[in-house]
Amino acid sequence: MPDLPSAFLPLLLLSKFVTPVTFRHHRYDDLVRTLYKVHNQCPDITRLYNIGRSVKGRYLYVLEFSDYPGTHEPLEPEVKYVGNMHGNEVLGRELLLQLSEFLCEEFRNRNQRILRLIQDTRIHILPSMNPDGYEVAAAQGPNTSGYLVGRNNANGVDLNRNFPDLNTYFYYNSKYGGPNHHLPLPDNWKSQVEPETRAVIQWIRSLNFVLSANMHGGAVVANYPYDKSLEHRFRSPHRTSNSPTPDDELFQTLAKVYSYAHGWMHQGWNCGDYFPDGITNGASWYSLSKGMQDFNYLHTNCFEITLELSCNKFPRQEELQREWLGNREALIQFLEQVHQGIKGMVLDENYNNLTGAVISVTGINHDVTSGEHGDYFRLLLPGTYSVTAKASGYEPKTVTVTVGPAGPTLVDFQLKRSTTQVHPVQKAPGRGQGSRAKQPRTSRKKDQAAKRHRGPA
Amino acid sequence: MKFSSVSEEKPGLLAPPAQPLTKMFQGAWLCWASLLLLVRVTQPCPVGCDCFDRKIFCSDEQLAAIPLDIPSHVTDIVFVETSFTTVGTRAFSGSPNLTKVVFLNTRVHHLEPDAFGGLPRLEDLEVTGSPFSNLSANIFSNLSSLGKLTLDFNRLAALPEDLFHHMDTLESLQLQGNQLQTLPGRLFQSLRYLRTLNLAQNLLTQLPKGMFQSLSSLQILKLSDNMFARLPEGVLSNLGSLQELFLDSNAITELSPHLFSHLLSLEKLWLQHNAISLLPVSAFSSLRNLTFLNLKDNALRTLPAGLFTHNPGLLHLSLSYNQLETVPEGSFANLRKLASLTLSHNAITHLPENVFRNLEQLVKLSLDSNNLTVLHPTLFHNLSKLQLLDLSRNQLTMLPGGIFDTNYDLFNLALLGNPWQCDCRLSYLTSWLRLYNDRIFNTHTFCAGPAYLKGQLVPNLKQEQLVCPGNPGQLGLDDREPAGSWDLAVEGRAAHRQCIYGNPEGTVLLACEEAQCRWLNIQLSSREGSDVTAMAYNSSQEWELRSTCGSVRVTVSIEAQAAGP
């Protein structure tokens, strides 16, 4: 194995002694029944809610696992899994239903690893983002050769090409200065996206997600941002190139966590294609615009990867058990990665929470912000970092932090109100990163005002 | 003249009747077509519901009654979190084609006696997560086609004995998560074709002896999460088709010797999270098809000899979280297909040499969290397919040489949480780790001694650090050949003899050959901050080091140099 962080310590395989689950495909009504069954079986640690509806009116159900479901506990990170974004790519949907049953069953069996995970993490599982597309694919039957039937939503739109395109804006800012995180949405974004996309965007803006994976099929590889090529606009569209994020090493590690914990993804040779370590930069594979994983990174605090899980997009029912056994450890280990890096509270002199404070790490051109409870989460690999917290009206504070292999490292910031009476100077964007103008968000209201002034990106 | 008159009249009469008839026919046809179109176009979806072809989902929290205008072609209807509280008599009789009716977490707390009358084709009925607590005896009496009935997570406290008496076609009955304390003895008498019965998560403490005697087709029986302290002898005696039996998470303290004696088809048996302290030797002797056996988290202190003799097909066996102090030598002798064996979290102090000898297919072996101090060199021999071995959290100080020599596939070895003594006796293990195991798996495996290596990471050790004072570092034998011999071989060997000189505390070590010394290791103060003082600048210290080769004196001085380039 290549060098990997020590987070792999709990690599001892999960016991096979788990209550067996039913390995079958689930149409929409069966999906709903299964989710309700898990919720009813584990009512104290689950919450079943919907984030919106598909074009045809099917609900996008989310099952939440937490020791206090429905509540964000400060310093407890939010993670999400999204399946079935392409309606005909169904393994993710089935795996997430199995994962839901597994978490519930293992919690009831007092599995210490799962108990700890549920106590320390707030897990949101959206088994199907495209329930209409799924029904189209399922109606074809799993053995038909229709490659794309059911991929799109009921309006014929590919949902992984339907998010606001923030990459161009980021590439411009990297060159000429401008925000490196929480890029704003265009004013008219709601009219540009499908109902499913709108529901997901509103969902990921409503919770301070830290880590995420969305599940696809047709290959076996863990794909990490950026999906959109940096060079796409300036070179031939047929040439692709690696397009790293400022957190490239971290994303590679997250992808490797999944691929190496997976039964066979790490072997690289799958589906007639080869990916070293079973991972790939999205843009170096093929470039795509308006994808969900780039949107998560550029608009929110969330680090999302894309998991291609099976060669056959709609595997036969008989293959589901093997797929579950191959993915189960990876699904758990990936969730555990949300506890790497640093986290803490951002407070003022009177110990009030500061929302929207900006957390910067020297050398990483991507900041994160504190949430509504004043807590922040910054995924980082083991090492020593210089970390700065800034908030409008407060003096910035910088500390040096060492992140160990067993995380997370707790780093609280207490900021003093600024006594400087300097008026903000309106500068034109200058050259180089040093003159980047950061826009800390101290409240959603202020952010709205800023967006109105700025206009469409 | 008359003939001519008659002929003229007849053609005139024929013309008028033909024309009106044609016109009427055309009008009727148009009218019929219009009616057909109207009927199709005006099939509305009931308010508060969503229609998908022949399926209806009603998820409106404000839906106060079952819609009366369900289209007649609908086959499936699902209510999710609706607010009506009663299903009235024959509530769905206007929808005779329904095959599936589902209520999920609604507020239904009353089902009228004939609520589901008029549904001759109903196959799947579910009322789950509702607050109703009782059922009338004839509530399901008209459902002659029902194959699946699910009444999970309601508040049922008792069931009338005749409840299922006319349900000849039922294959799946789910009663999980209710508040059932007792069941009438003849409740399941009519369910000859039942395959799955789920009574998990209730409050059952006992079962009438004949409870399951009619269920000769039953394949899966779930009794998990109840309050059984015992099961009556013979209660399972007619379940010849049973494949999976769930008795986990109860309060079972003992199993009668013949409880499972008729379960000839059983493949999986879940007994974890009980309080079983003793197993009769015949407990599993009839289960010749058993592949999974889970005895985790019970109170077992010993395993009777021959317990698993008759389970040759067993693939997965868990005995973790018990109180075993050892395992009798022949316990697993007949488990030649076993792939996974878990003995973690017991009180095992020793294991017989041949206890795992026949487990040729074993892939995973968990021995973590026990009290093992010494392992026999051949303990894991024959386990040529072993991939994962967990020895963490025991009392091991060393492992004997050759212990993993036949474990060709072993790539995942867990060693953390043991008091490893990192001296010459650990040479085999560290060499093996360097060659065969990825060090990433043992990043928390530390030396407990000797003092100068305490806290060091085992996989990072160098071979020359693993020394035992007073013993030759390379050869295990004293060379007793007389000096001056003319034999070249003897002379060559003598020339390479290595001596390790050390002080009693082990803080100073010196490795020498006949004519020269190669390395010196000095620990100036103990990591534990003992009373031994470290050396100050501009001081010197002297040690007399001993080995079987003799003794040497070592003097070390530290001089502070004047600051300069």
Interface residues (C-beta under 8 A of the other chain):
Chain A: M1 D3 L4 S6 F8 L9 L11 L12 L13 S15 K16 F17 T19 P20 Y28 D29 V32 R33 Y36 K37 H39 N40 Q41 K56 G57 R58 Y59 R108 N109 R110 E135 P405
Chain B: D50 F52 K55 F57 S59 D76 V78 V80 K100 V102 L104 N105 E126 T128 G129 D152 F153 Q176 G177 Q201 D225 E244 F246 S249 K268 W270 Q272 H273 F292 N294 K296 H316 S318 S340 T342 K364 S366 L388 D390 N412 A414 D438 I440 F441 T443 H444
